[in-house]
Amino acid sequence: MTFSIKELRLSIKDNQPSVGTWMQIPSPEVAEILSSTNYYDWIVIDLEHGSFSRNELPSIIRAVELNKVLPFVRLQSSNYTSLKEIVDCGFSGYIVPMIESPSQLETIYDQITYPPKGKRGVGFSRSNQYGLNFKEKVENQIQPFLVAMIETQNGLENIEKILDFKNLDAVIIGPYDLSASLNICGQFDNEIFIKAFDYIIDACKRKGIPFGTHLIEPCNKKLKEIIKKGSRFIPFSIDTVMLYQNKPLF
């Protein structure tokens, strides 16, 4: 388990797989339980499909950090407006859905990074403990972890250009949206999907960008399989799925 962004980057660079999980239930208790397991480097608060309100986020982030796990967020969209109300909450990493061009990543990067590297507004906030850690968090320019989700045919076609964005840390392949974009929704055994999936992975390997796919089913066997195939940044299941996957044996 890692705690700092620097440690996470060094671990992945050392070819160690980093595994996190996804939250859709707006509960600090769920965040505390997941982060206390010692299974995950990071926990993603899903603002795209979850049901979180702005005032719940600080408490959930604190519950994640309590156990020295990194709080990440999946944004509502690739538009910078989805950052306005949450950028000062204290997230360590940003996962951006539906990336189709490097210009989208540039816009997001500007909004999550302080000048002179970016255009983020400077001020006391929860992200710097309301000024108590201003020097550490702002002046030292801790660069948030930036992840692109490749989920569309346009993203597939532009993958080489996307991977050339210099501040990109990792890629996640969104299997459901990608298959839907290819008109074969959920058909992961379809040759068209397999070809597209392998094309993205091959491009990531050539460019040296860590990659993974959202493994929805909490299956350790499948996790080992994708790690064996080279995945190094892996979202493992979702809190909601973990609840209903525990089936009675009768």
CYANA upper distance limits for C-alpha pairs under 8 A (distance plus 0.5 A):
  1 MET  CA     38 ASN  CA      7.08
  1 MET  CA     39 TYR  CA      7.72
  1 MET  CA     40 TYR  CA      6.92
  1 MET  CA     41 ASP  CA      5.59
  1 MET  CA     69 VAL  CA      8.04
  2 THR  CA      7 GLU  CA      6.48
  2 THR  CA      8 LEU  CA      6.41
  2 THR  CA     41 ASP  CA      5.98
  2 THR  CA     68 LYS  CA      7.97
  2 THR  CA     69 VAL  CA      7.37
  2 THR  CA     70 LEU  CA      8.41
  3 PHE  CA      7 GLU  CA      7.27
  3 PHE  CA      8 LEU  CA      7.77
  3 PHE  CA     41 ASP  CA      7.52
  3 PHE  CA     68 LYS  CA      5.76
  3 PHE  CA     69 VAL  CA      5.91
  3 PHE  CA     70 LEU  CA      6.44
  4 SER  CA      8 LEU  CA      6.82
  4 SER  CA     70 LEU  CA      7.70
  5 ILE  CA      9 ARG  CA      6.69
  5 ILE  CA     70 LEU  CA      8.35
  5 ILE  CA     92 SER  CA      7.64
  5 ILE  CA    144 PRO  CA      7.77
  5 ILE  CA    145 PHE  CA      7.29
  6 LYS  CA     10 LEU  CA      6.70
  7 GLU  CA     11 SER  CA      6.49
  8 LEU  CA     12 ILE  CA      6.78
  8 LEU  CA     18 SER  CA      8.15
  8 LEU  CA     41 ASP  CA      8.32
  9 ARG  CA     13 LYS  CA      6.55
  9 ARG  CA    169 ASP  CA      8.46
 10 LEU  CA     14 ASP  CA      6.60
 11 SER  CA     15 ASN  CA      7.19
 11 SER  CA     16 GLN  CA      5.98
 11 SER  CA     17 PRO  CA      8.25
 11 SER  CA     18 SER  CA      8.27
 12 ILE  CA     16 GLN  CA      5.46
 12 ILE  CA     17 PRO  CA      6.66
 12 ILE  CA     18 SER  CA      7.16
 12 ILE  CA    210 PRO  CA      7.87
 12 ILE  CA    232 ARG  CA      7.02
 12 ILE  CA    233 PHE  CA      8.32
 15 ASN  CA    232 ARG  CA      7.60
 16 GLN  CA    232 ARG  CA      7.08
 17 PRO  CA    227 ILE  CA      7.42
 17 PRO  CA    231 SER  CA      7.37
 17 PRO  CA    232 ARG  CA      4.54
 17 PRO  CA    233 PHE  CA      6.59
 17 PRO  CA    234 ILE  CA      8.06
 18 SER  CA     40 TYR  CA      8.25
 18 SER  CA     41 ASP  CA      6.91
 18 SER  CA    232 ARG  CA      6.15
 18 SER  CA    233 PHE  CA      5.50
 18 SER  CA    234 ILE  CA      6.74
 19 VAL  CA     39 TYR  CA      8.09
 19 VAL  CA     40 TYR  CA      5.98
 19 VAL  CA     41 ASP  CA      6.49
 19 VAL  CA     42 TRP  CA      7.74
 19 VAL  CA    232 ARG  CA      8.30
 19 VAL  CA    233 PHE  CA      6.61
 19 VAL  CA    234 ILE  CA      5.35
 19 VAL  CA    235 PRO  CA      6.44
 19 VAL  CA    236 PHE  CA      7.05
 20 GLY  CA     39 TYR  CA      8.23
 20 GLY  CA     40 TYR  CA      5.11
 20 GLY  CA     41 ASP  CA      5.97
 20 GLY  CA     42 TRP  CA      5.21
 20 GLY  CA     43 ILE  CA      5.94
 20 GLY  CA     44 VAL  CA      7.89
 20 GLY  CA    233 PHE  CA      8.47
 20 GLY  CA    234 ILE  CA      6.75
 20 GLY  CA    235 PRO  CA      5.39
 20 GLY  CA    236 PHE  CA      6.37
 21 THR  CA     40 TYR  CA      7.26
 21 THR  CA     42 TRP  CA      7.32
 21 THR  CA     43 ILE  CA      5.56
 21 THR  CA     44 VAL  CA      6.65
 21 THR  CA    235 PRO  CA      5.44
 21 THR  CA    236 PHE  CA      5.31
 21 THR  CA    237 SER  CA      6.43
 21 THR  CA    238 ILE  CA      6.62
 21 THR  CA    239 ASP  CA      8.31
 22 TRP  CA     43 ILE  CA      6.34
 22 TRP  CA     44 VAL  CA      5.22
 22 TRP  CA     45 ILE  CA      6.79
 22 TRP  CA     46 ASP  CA      7.18
 22 TRP  CA    235 PRO  CA      7.16
 22 TRP  CA    236 PHE  CA      7.63
 22 TRP  CA    237 SER  CA      6.87
 22 TRP  CA    238 ILE  CA      5.05
 22 TRP  CA    239 ASP  CA      6.86
 23 MET  CA     31 ALA  CA      8.11
 23 MET  CA     43 ILE  CA      7.56
 23 MET  CA     44 VAL  CA      6.37
 23 MET  CA     45 ILE  CA      5.52
 23 MET  CA     46 ASP  CA      6.33
 23 MET  CA     50 GLY  CA      7.88
 23 MET  CA    238 ILE  CA      6.28
 23 MET  CA    239 ASP  CA      5.87
 23 MET  CA    240 THR  CA      8.08
 24 GLN  CA     45 ILE  CA      7.11
 24 GLN  CA     46 ASP  CA      6.09
 24 GLN  CA     47 LEU  CA      8.33
 24 GLN  CA     49 HIS  CA      7.49
 24 GLN  CA     50 GLY  CA      4.67
 24 GLN  CA     51 SER  CA      6.99
 24 GLN  CA     52 PHE  CA      8.17
 24 GLN  CA    238 ILE  CA      7.66
 24 GLN  CA    239 ASP  CA      7.06
 24 GLN  CA    240 THR  CA      7.19
 25 ILE  CA     30 VAL  CA      7.91
 25 ILE  CA     50 GLY  CA      7.07
 25 ILE  CA     51 SER  CA      7.28
 25 ILE  CA     52 PHE  CA      8.05
 25 ILE  CA    239 ASP  CA      7.52
 25 ILE  CA    240 THR  CA      7.52
 26 PRO  CA     30 VAL  CA      8.45
 26 PRO  CA     50 GLY  CA      8.11
 26 PRO  CA     51 SER  CA      6.90
 26 PRO  CA     52 PHE  CA      5.80
 26 PRO  CA     53 SER  CA      8.45
 26 PRO  CA     56 GLU  CA      7.63
 26 PRO  CA     60 ILE  CA      8.19
 27 SER  CA     31 ALA  CA      6.95
 27 SER  CA     56 GLU  CA      8.47
 27 SER  CA     60 ILE  CA      7.08
 28 PRO  CA     32 GLU  CA      6.54
 28 PRO  CA     59 SER  CA      6.61
 28 PRO  CA     60 ILE  CA      4.91
 28 PRO  CA     61 ILE  CA      8.35
 28 PRO  CA     63 ALA  CA      6.22
 29 GLU  CA     33 ILE  CA      6.68
 29 GLU  CA     63 ALA  CA      7.94
 30 VAL  CA     34 LEU  CA      6.64
 30 VAL  CA    239 ASP  CA      8.37
 31 ALA  CA     35 SER  CA      6.56
 31 ALA  CA     43 ILE  CA      8.38
 31 ALA  CA     60 ILE  CA      6.62
 31 ALA  CA     61 ILE  CA      8.37
 31 ALA  CA     63 ALA  CA      6.27
 31 ALA  CA     64 VAL  CA      6.05
 32 GLU  CA     36 SER  CA      6.49
 32 GLU  CA     60 ILE  CA      8.46
 32 GLU  CA     63 ALA  CA      5.39
 32 GLU  CA     64 VAL  CA      6.19
 32 GLU  CA     66 LEU  CA      7.97
 32 GLU  CA     67 ASN  CA      7.95
 33 ILE  CA     37 THR  CA      7.17
 34 LEU  CA     40 TYR  CA      8.37
 34 LEU  CA     43 ILE  CA      8.45
 34 LEU  CA     64 VAL  CA      8.48
 35 SER  CA     39 TYR  CA      8.11
 35 SER  CA     40 TYR  CA      7.20
 35 SER  CA     42 TRP  CA      8.47
 35 SER  CA     43 ILE  CA      7.82
 35 SER  CA     63 ALA  CA      8.30
 35 SER  CA     64 VAL  CA      6.03
 35 SER  CA     65 GLU  CA      8.43
 35 SER  CA     67 ASN  CA      6.28
 35 SER  CA     68 LYS  CA      8.24
 35 SER  CA     69 VAL  CA      6.59
 36 SER  CA     67 ASN  CA      6.10
 40 TYR  CA     69 VAL  CA      7.59
 41 ASP  CA     69 VAL  CA      5.99
 41 ASP  CA     70 LEU  CA      6.77
 42 TRP  CA     69 VAL  CA      5.84
 42 TRP  CA     70 LEU  CA      4.90
 42 TRP  CA     71 PRO  CA      6.29
 42 TRP  CA     72 PHE  CA      6.93
 43 ILE  CA     64 VAL  CA      7.76
 43 ILE  CA     69 VAL  CA      7.68
 43 ILE  CA     70 LEU  CA      6.90
 43 ILE  CA     71 PRO  CA      5.88
 43 ILE  CA     72 PHE  CA      6.24
 43 ILE  CA     73 VAL  CA      8.48
 44 VAL  CA     71 PRO  CA      6.80
 44 VAL  CA     72 PHE  CA      4.98
 44 VAL  CA     73 VAL  CA      5.41
 44 VAL  CA     74 ARG  CA      6.84
 45 ILE  CA     50 GLY  CA      8.22
 45 ILE  CA     71 PRO  CA      8.02
 45 ILE  CA     72 PHE  CA      6.70
 45 ILE  CA     73 VAL  CA      5.17
 45 ILE  CA     74 ARG  CA      6.62
 46 ASP  CA     50 GLY  CA      5.65
 46 ASP  CA     52 PHE  CA      8.50
 46 ASP  CA     73 VAL  CA      6.52
 46 ASP  CA     74 ARG  CA      5.39
 46 ASP  CA     75 LEU  CA      7.51
 46 ASP  CA     76 GLN  CA      8.43
 47 LEU  CA     51 SER  CA      7.49
 47 LEU  CA     52 PHE  CA      6.97
 47 LEU  CA     73 VAL  CA      7.51
 47 LEU  CA     74 ARG  CA      6.24
 47 LEU  CA     75 LEU  CA      5.97
 47 LEU  CA     76 GLN  CA      5.70
 48 GLU  CA     74 ARG  CA      7.07
 48 GLU  CA     75 LEU  CA      6.42
 48 GLU  CA     76 GLN  CA      4.49
 48 GLU  CA     77 SER  CA      7.47
 49 HIS  CA     76 GLN  CA      8.24
 52 PHE  CA     56 GLU  CA      7.19
 52 PHE  CA     57 LEU  CA      7.81
 53 SER  CA     57 LEU  CA      7.49
 54 ARG  CA     85 GLU  CA      7.62
 54 ARG  CA     86 ILE  CA      7.53
 56 GLU  CA     60 ILE  CA      7.00
 57 LEU  CA     61 ILE  CA      6.55
 57 LEU  CA     89 CYS  CA      7.42
 58 PRO  CA     62 ARG  CA      6.65
 58 PRO  CA     89 CYS  CA      6.36
 58 PRO  CA     90 GLY  CA      8.02
 58 PRO  CA    126 ARG  CA      8.02
 59 SER  CA     63 ALA  CA      6.76
 60 ILE  CA     64 VAL  CA      6.91
 61 ILE  CA     65 GLU  CA      6.71
 61 ILE  CA     71 PRO  CA      6.37
 61 ILE  CA     89 CYS  CA      8.42
 61 ILE  CA     90 GLY  CA      7.76
 61 ILE  CA     91 PHE  CA      7.87
 62 ARG  CA     66 LEU  CA      6.44
 63 ALA  CA     67 ASN  CA      7.87
 64 VAL  CA     68 LYS  CA      7.56
 64 VAL  CA     69 VAL  CA      6.23
 64 VAL  CA     70 LEU  CA      7.34
 64 VAL  CA     71 PRO  CA      6.60
 65 GLU  CA     69 VAL  CA      5.76
 65 GLU  CA     70 LEU  CA      6.78
 65 GLU  CA     71 PRO  CA      7.31
 70 LEU  CA     91 PHE  CA      8.32
 70 LEU  CA     92 SER  CA      6.65
 70 LEU  CA     93 GLY  CA      8.26
 71 PRO  CA     90 GLY  CA      8.40
 71 PRO  CA     91 PHE  CA      5.87
 71 PRO  CA     92 SER  CA      6.17
 71 PRO  CA     93 GLY  CA      7.37
 72 PHE  CA     91 PHE  CA      5.99
 72 PHE  CA     92 SER  CA      6.16
 72 PHE  CA     93 GLY  CA      5.02
 72 PHE  CA     94 TYR  CA      6.32
 72 PHE  CA     95 ILE  CA      7.82
 73 VAL  CA     91 PHE  CA      7.19
 73 VAL  CA     93 GLY  CA      6.90
 73 VAL  CA     94 TYR  CA      5.70
 73 VAL  CA     95 ILE  CA      6.48
 74 ARG  CA     94 TYR  CA      6.61
 74 ARG  CA     95 ILE  CA      5.05
 74 ARG  CA     96 VAL  CA      6.48
 74 ARG  CA     97 PRO  CA      7.65
 75 LEU  CA     82 SER  CA      6.89
 75 LEU  CA     83 LEU  CA      7.83
 75 LEU  CA     94 TYR  CA      7.52
 75 LEU  CA     95 ILE  CA      6.78
 75 LEU  CA     96 VAL  CA      6.08
 75 LEU  CA     97 PRO  CA      7.27
 76 GLN  CA     82 SER  CA      6.33
 76 GLN  CA     96 VAL  CA      8.47
 76 GLN  CA     97 PRO  CA      7.95
 77 SER  CA     82 SER  CA      6.71
 77 SER  CA     96 VAL  CA      7.19
 77 SER  CA     97 PRO  CA      6.29
 77 SER  CA     98 MET  CA      7.71
 78 SER  CA     82 SER  CA      8.04
 78 SER  CA     96 VAL  CA      6.09
 78 SER  CA     97 PRO  CA      6.29
 78 SER  CA     98 MET  CA      6.94
 78 SER  CA     99 ILE  CA      7.07
 78 SER  CA    104 GLN  CA      6.94
 78 SER  CA    105 LEU  CA      8.37
 78 SER  CA    108 ILE  CA      7.90
 79 ASN  CA    104 GLN  CA      7.84
 79 ASN  CA    107 THR  CA      8.41
 79 ASN  CA    108 ILE  CA      7.94
 80 TYR  CA     84 LYS  CA      7.73
 80 TYR  CA    107 THR  CA      6.99
 80 TYR  CA    108 ILE  CA      6.13
 80 TYR  CA    111 GLN  CA      7.48
 82 SER  CA     86 ILE  CA      8.36
 83 LEU  CA     87 VAL  CA      5.94
 83 LEU  CA    111 GLN  CA      7.93
 87 VAL  CA     91 PHE  CA      7.74
 87 VAL  CA    111 GLN  CA      8.45
 87 VAL  CA    112 ILE  CA      7.07
 88 ASP  CA    125 SER  CA      6.38
 88 ASP  CA    126 ARG  CA      6.58
 88 ASP  CA    127 SER  CA      5.59
 89 CYS  CA    125 SER  CA      7.90
 89 CYS  CA    126 ARG  CA      5.93
 89 CYS  CA    127 SER  CA      5.75
 90 GLY  CA    126 ARG  CA      6.65
 90 GLY  CA    127 SER  CA      4.31
 90 GLY  CA    128 ASN  CA      7.87
 91 PHE  CA    127 SER  CA      7.87
 91 PHE  CA    144 PRO  CA      8.46
 92 SER  CA    144 PRO  CA      5.86
 92 SER  CA    145 PHE  CA      6.88
 93 GLY  CA    144 PRO  CA      5.61
 93 GLY  CA    145 PHE  CA      4.75
 93 GLY  CA    146 LEU  CA      6.37
 93 GLY  CA    147 VAL  CA      8.22
 94 TYR  CA    144 PRO  CA      7.63
 94 TYR  CA    145 PHE  CA      6.67
 94 TYR  CA    146 LEU  CA      5.67
 94 TYR  CA    147 VAL  CA      6.69
 95 ILE  CA    146 LEU  CA      6.67
 95 ILE  CA    147 VAL  CA      5.12
 95 ILE  CA    148 ALA  CA      6.49
 95 ILE  CA    149 MET  CA      7.42
 96 VAL  CA    146 LEU  CA      8.29
 96 VAL  CA    147 VAL  CA      6.67
 96 VAL  CA    148 ALA  CA      5.69
 96 VAL  CA    149 MET  CA      6.34
 97 PRO  CA    148 ALA  CA      7.08
 97 PRO  CA    149 MET  CA      5.36
 97 PRO  CA    150 ILE  CA      7.72
 97 PRO  CA    151 GLU  CA      7.88
 98 MET  CA    148 ALA  CA      8.33
 98 MET  CA    149 MET  CA      6.33
 98 MET  CA    150 ILE  CA      6.45
 98 MET  CA    151 GLU  CA      5.92
 98 MET  CA    152 THR  CA      7.01
 98 MET  CA    155 GLY  CA      7.84
 99 ILE  CA    104 GLN  CA      7.18
 99 ILE  CA    105 LEU  CA      7.98
 99 ILE  CA    148 ALA  CA      6.54
 99 ILE  CA    149 MET  CA      6.35
 99 ILE  CA    150 ILE  CA      6.25
 99 ILE  CA    151 GLU  CA      7.78
 99 ILE  CA    152 THR  CA      8.40
 99 ILE  CA    155 GLY  CA      6.44
100 GLU  CA    104 GLN  CA      7.90
100 GLU  CA    150 ILE  CA      7.78
100 GLU  CA    152 THR  CA      7.79
100 GLU  CA    154 ASN  CA      5.99
100 GLU  CA    155 GLY  CA      4.46
100 GLU  CA    156 LEU  CA      8.18
100 GLU  CA    158 ASN  CA      6.96
100 GLU  CA    159 ILE  CA      8.27
100 GLU  CA    162 ILE  CA      7.90
101 SER  CA    105 LEU  CA      7.80
101 SER  CA    155 GLY  CA      7.33
101 SER  CA    158 ASN  CA      6.95
101 SER  CA    159 ILE  CA      8.47
101 SER  CA    161 LYS  CA      7.55
101 SER  CA    162 ILE  CA      6.12
102 PRO  CA    106 GLU  CA      6.78
102 PRO  CA    161 LYS  CA      6.94
102 PRO  CA    162 ILE  CA      5.19
102 PRO  CA    163 LEU  CA      8.35
102 PRO  CA    164 ASP  CA      8.27
102 PRO  CA    165 PHE  CA      6.45
103 SER  CA    107 THR  CA      6.79
104 GLN  CA    108 ILE  CA      6.95
105 LEU  CA    109 TYR  CA      6.46
105 LEU  CA    148 ALA  CA      8.10
105 LEU  CA    165 PHE  CA      8.07
105 LEU  CA    168 LEU  CA      8.43
106 GLU  CA    110 ASP  CA      6.67
106 GLU  CA    165 PHE  CA      8.36
107 THR  CA    111 GLN  CA      7.12
108 ILE  CA    112 ILE  CA      6.95
109 TYR  CA    113 THR  CA      6.55
109 TYR  CA    118 GLY  CA      7.28
109 TYR  CA    146 LEU  CA      8.19
109 TYR  CA    167 ASN  CA      8.29
110 ASP  CA    114 TYR  CA      8.17
110 ASP  CA    117 LYS  CA      7.89
110 ASP  CA    118 GLY  CA      4.60
110 ASP  CA    119 LYS  CA      5.49
110 ASP  CA    120 ARG  CA      6.89
111 GLN  CA    118 GLY  CA      7.01
111 GLN  CA    119 LYS  CA      6.07
111 GLN  CA    120 ARG  CA      5.18
111 GLN  CA    121 GLY  CA      8.46
112 ILE  CA    118 GLY  CA      7.71
112 ILE  CA    119 LYS  CA      8.15
112 ILE  CA    120 ARG  CA      6.14
112 ILE  CA    144 PRO  CA      7.67
113 THR  CA    117 LYS  CA      6.83
113 THR  CA    118 GLY  CA      5.12
113 THR  CA    119 LYS  CA      6.87
113 THR  CA    120 ARG  CA      5.86
113 THR  CA    141 GLN  CA      8.14
113 THR  CA    143 GLN  CA      7.09
113 THR  CA    144 PRO  CA      7.91
114 TYR  CA    118 GLY  CA      5.47
114 TYR  CA    119 LYS  CA      6.18
114 TYR  CA    120 ARG  CA      5.21
114 TYR  CA    121 GLY  CA      7.35
114 TYR  CA    122 VAL  CA      7.40
114 TYR  CA    138 VAL  CA      7.49
114 TYR  CA    141 GLN  CA      7.35
115 PRO  CA    119 LYS  CA      5.90
115 PRO  CA    120 ARG  CA      7.17
122 VAL  CA    138 VAL  CA      8.27
123 GLY  CA    131 GLY  CA      8.32
124 PHE  CA    128 ASN  CA      7.01
124 PHE  CA    129 GLN  CA      7.95
124 PHE  CA    130 TYR  CA      5.02
124 PHE  CA    131 GLY  CA      5.31
124 PHE  CA    134 PHE  CA      7.74
125 SER  CA    129 GLN  CA      6.65
125 SER  CA    130 TYR  CA      4.81
125 SER  CA    131 GLY  CA      7.25
126 ARG  CA    130 TYR  CA      5.74
127 SER  CA    137 LYS  CA      8.12
128 ASN  CA    132 LEU  CA      7.04
128 ASN  CA    133 ASN  CA      5.53
128 ASN  CA    134 PHE  CA      5.77
128 ASN  CA    136 GLU  CA      8.43
128 ASN  CA    137 LYS  CA      6.19
128 ASN  CA    138 VAL  CA      7.96
129 GLN  CA    133 ASN  CA      6.34
129 GLN  CA    134 PHE  CA      8.01
130 TYR  CA    134 PHE  CA      8.13
133 ASN  CA    137 LYS  CA      6.54
134 PHE  CA    138 VAL  CA      5.96
134 PHE  CA    139 GLU  CA      7.48
135 LYS  CA    139 GLU  CA      5.30
135 LYS  CA    140 ASN  CA      6.85
136 GLU  CA    140 ASN  CA      5.90
136 GLU  CA    141 GLN  CA      8.32
136 GLU  CA    142 ILE  CA      8.44
137 LYS  CA    141 GLN  CA      6.95
137 LYS  CA    142 ILE  CA      6.67
138 VAL  CA    142 ILE  CA      7.64
145 PHE  CA    168 LEU  CA      8.41
145 PHE  CA    169 ASP  CA      6.64
146 LEU  CA    167 ASN  CA      7.68
146 LEU  CA    168 LEU  CA      6.04
146 LEU  CA    169 ASP  CA      5.82
146 LEU  CA    170 ALA  CA      7.34
147 VAL  CA    168 LEU  CA      6.79
147 VAL  CA    169 ASP  CA      6.29
147 VAL  CA    170 ALA  CA      5.35
147 VAL  CA    171 VAL  CA      5.94
147 VAL  CA    172 ILE  CA      7.56
148 ALA  CA    168 LEU  CA      7.87
148 ALA  CA    170 ALA  CA      7.08
148 ALA  CA    171 VAL  CA      5.42
148 ALA  CA    172 ILE  CA      6.77
149 MET  CA    171 VAL  CA      6.32
149 MET  CA    172 ILE  CA      5.24
149 MET  CA    173 ILE  CA      6.18
149 MET  CA    174 GLY  CA      6.79
150 ILE  CA    155 GLY  CA      6.03
150 ILE  CA    156 LEU  CA      7.27
150 ILE  CA    171 VAL  CA      7.60
150 ILE  CA    172 ILE  CA      6.79
150 ILE  CA    173 ILE  CA      5.49
150 ILE  CA    174 GLY  CA      6.54
150 ILE  CA    178 LEU  CA      7.81
151 GLU  CA    155 GLY  CA      7.02
151 GLU  CA    156 LEU  CA      8.12
151 GLU  CA    173 ILE  CA      6.72
151 GLU  CA    174 GLY  CA      5.44
151 GLU  CA    175 PRO  CA      7.39
151 GLU  CA    176 TYR  CA      8.25
151 GLU  CA    177 ASP  CA      5.64
151 GLU  CA    178 LEU  CA      4.68
151 GLU  CA    179 SER  CA      8.46
151 GLU  CA    181 SER  CA      7.99
152 THR  CA    156 LEU  CA      6.76
152 THR  CA    177 ASP  CA      7.05
152 THR  CA    178 LEU  CA      5.33
152 THR  CA    179 SER  CA      8.49
152 THR  CA    181 SER  CA      5.78
152 THR  CA    182 LEU  CA      8.08
153 GLN  CA    157 GLU  CA      6.67
153 GLN  CA    178 LEU  CA      7.30
153 GLN  CA    181 SER  CA      6.33
153 GLN  CA    182 LEU  CA      6.90
154 ASN  CA    158 ASN  CA      6.63
155 GLY  CA    159 ILE  CA      6.25
155 GLY  CA    162 ILE  CA      8.46
156 LEU  CA    196 ALA  CA      7.60
156 LEU  CA    200 ILE  CA      7.29
158 ASN  CA    162 ILE  CA      6.78
159 ILE  CA    163 LEU  CA      6.59
159 ILE  CA    200 ILE  CA      7.32
159 ILE  CA    203 ALA  CA      7.78
160 GLU  CA    164 ASP  CA      7.03
160 GLU  CA    203 ALA  CA      7.12
161 LYS  CA    165 PHE  CA      7.64
163 LEU  CA    168 LEU  CA      7.61
163 LEU  CA    204 CYS  CA      7.61
163 LEU  CA    207 LYS  CA      7.37
163 LEU  CA    209 ILE  CA      7.65
164 ASP  CA    207 LYS  CA      8.19
168 LEU  CA    209 ILE  CA      8.44
169 ASP  CA    209 ILE  CA      7.35
169 ASP  CA    210 PRO  CA      7.57
170 ALA  CA    209 ILE  CA      6.23
170 ALA  CA    210 PRO  CA      5.31
170 ALA  CA    211 PHE  CA      6.07
170 ALA  CA    233 PHE  CA      7.40
171 VAL  CA    204 CYS  CA      8.42
171 VAL  CA    209 ILE  CA      7.67
171 VAL  CA    210 PRO  CA      6.86
171 VAL  CA    211 PHE  CA      5.15
171 VAL  CA    212 GLY  CA      6.98
171 VAL  CA    233 PHE  CA      8.16
172 ILE  CA    211 PHE  CA      6.23
172 ILE  CA    212 GLY  CA      5.49
172 ILE  CA    213 THR  CA      5.58
172 ILE  CA    214 HIS  CA      7.37
172 ILE  CA    233 PHE  CA      7.99
172 ILE  CA    234 ILE  CA      8.08
173 ILE  CA    178 LEU  CA      8.22
173 ILE  CA    197 PHE  CA      8.23
173 ILE  CA    211 PHE  CA      8.19
173 ILE  CA    212 GLY  CA      6.81
173 ILE  CA    213 THR  CA      5.15
173 ILE  CA    214 HIS  CA      7.31
174 GLY  CA    178 LEU  CA      6.44
174 GLY  CA    213 THR  CA      6.75
174 GLY  CA    214 HIS  CA      6.76
175 PRO  CA    179 SER  CA      6.46
175 PRO  CA    186 GLY  CA      8.16
175 PRO  CA    188 PHE  CA      8.14
175 PRO  CA    213 THR  CA      7.63
175 PRO  CA    214 HIS  CA      7.79
176 TYR  CA    180 ALA  CA      6.65
176 TYR  CA    185 CYS  CA      6.82
176 TYR  CA    186 GLY  CA      6.22
177 ASP  CA    181 SER  CA      6.56
177 ASP  CA    185 CYS  CA      7.92
178 LEU  CA    182 LEU  CA      6.88
178 LEU  CA    185 CYS  CA      8.33
179 SER  CA    183 ASN  CA      6.84
179 SER  CA    184 ILE  CA      5.66
179 SER  CA    185 CYS  CA      5.10
179 SER  CA    186 GLY  CA      6.51
179 SER  CA    187 GLN  CA      7.29
179 SER  CA    188 PHE  CA      7.77
179 SER  CA    193 PHE  CA      6.70
180 ALA  CA    184 ILE  CA      5.99
180 ALA  CA    185 CYS  CA      4.45
180 ALA  CA    186 GLY  CA      7.57
181 SER  CA    185 CYS  CA      8.00
182 LEU  CA    192 ILE  CA      8.31
182 LEU  CA    193 PHE  CA      7.98
184 ILE  CA    190 ASN  CA      8.09
184 ILE  CA    193 PHE  CA      8.13
187 GLN  CA    193 PHE  CA      7.82
188 PHE  CA    193 PHE  CA      6.48
188 PHE  CA    194 ILE  CA      7.35
189 ASP  CA    193 PHE  CA      7.57
189 ASP  CA    194 ILE  CA      7.17
190 ASN  CA    194 ILE  CA      6.80
191 GLU  CA    195 LYS  CA      6.51
192 ILE  CA    196 ALA  CA      6.79
193 PHE  CA    197 PHE  CA      6.48
194 ILE  CA    198 ASP  CA      6.54
195 LYS  CA    199 TYR  CA      6.59
196 ALA  CA    200 ILE  CA      6.96
197 PHE  CA    201 ILE  CA      6.92
198 ASP  CA    202 ASP  CA      6.49
199 TYR  CA    203 ALA  CA      6.73
200 ILE  CA    204 CYS  CA      6.75
201 ILE  CA    205 LYS  CA      6.72
201 ILE  CA    211 PHE  CA      7.63
202 ASP  CA    206 ARG  CA      6.73
203 ALA  CA    207 LYS  CA      6.71
204 CYS  CA    208 GLY  CA      6.33
204 CYS  CA    209 ILE  CA      5.46
204 CYS  CA    210 PRO  CA      7.25
204 CYS  CA    211 PHE  CA      7.17
205 LYS  CA    209 ILE  CA      6.84
205 LYS  CA    210 PRO  CA      8.12
210 PRO  CA    231 SER  CA      7.46
210 PRO  CA    232 ARG  CA      6.05
210 PRO  CA    233 PHE  CA      6.64
211 PHE  CA    230 GLY  CA      8.40
211 PHE  CA    231 SER  CA      5.88
211 PHE  CA    232 ARG  CA      6.24
211 PHE  CA    233 PHE  CA      5.89
211 PHE  CA    234 ILE  CA      7.98
212 GLY  CA    226 ILE  CA      8.31
212 GLY  CA    231 SER  CA      5.24
212 GLY  CA    232 ARG  CA      6.63
212 GLY  CA    233 PHE  CA      5.50
212 GLY  CA    234 ILE  CA      5.38
212 GLY  CA    235 PRO  CA      8.03
213 THR  CA    231 SER  CA      8.24
213 THR  CA    233 PHE  CA      8.41
213 THR  CA    234 ILE  CA      6.53
213 THR  CA    235 PRO  CA      7.35
214 HIS  CA    234 ILE  CA      6.90
214 HIS  CA    235 PRO  CA      5.46
214 HIS  CA    236 PHE  CA      6.84
214 HIS  CA    237 SER  CA      7.52
215 LEU  CA    222 LYS  CA      8.43
215 LEU  CA    223 LEU  CA      7.84
215 LEU  CA    234 ILE  CA      7.92
215 LEU  CA    235 PRO  CA      6.75
215 LEU  CA    236 PHE  CA      5.68
215 LEU  CA    237 SER  CA      6.00
216 ILE  CA    236 PHE  CA      6.96
216 ILE  CA    237 SER  CA      4.67
216 ILE  CA    238 ILE  CA      7.06
216 ILE  CA    241 VAL  CA      7.94
217 GLU  CA    236 PHE  CA      8.21
217 GLU  CA    237 SER  CA      6.03
217 GLU  CA    241 VAL  CA      7.76
217 GLU  CA    242 MET  CA      8.50
218 PRO  CA    236 PHE  CA      6.98
218 PRO  CA    237 SER  CA      5.66
218 PRO  CA    241 VAL  CA      8.31
218 PRO  CA    242 MET  CA      7.15
218 PRO  CA    245 GLN  CA      8.41
219 CYS  CA    223 LEU  CA      6.84
220 ASN  CA    224 LYS  CA      6.71
221 LYS  CA    225 GLU  CA      6.86
222 LYS  CA    226 ILE  CA      6.84
223 LEU  CA    227 ILE  CA      6.77
223 LEU  CA    236 PHE  CA      8.19
224 LYS  CA    228 LYS  CA      6.60
225 GLU  CA    229 LYS  CA      6.92
226 ILE  CA    230 GLY  CA      7.04
226 ILE  CA    231 SER  CA      6.17
227 ILE  CA    231 SER  CA      5.21
227 ILE  CA    232 ARG  CA      7.07
237 SER  CA    241 VAL  CA      7.21
237 SER  CA    242 MET  CA      7.50
238 ILE  CA    242 MET  CA      6.67
239 ASP  CA    243 LEU  CA      7.02
240 THR  CA    244 TYR  CA      7.40
241 VAL  CA    245 GLN  CA      6.44
242 MET  CA    246 ASN  CA      7.27
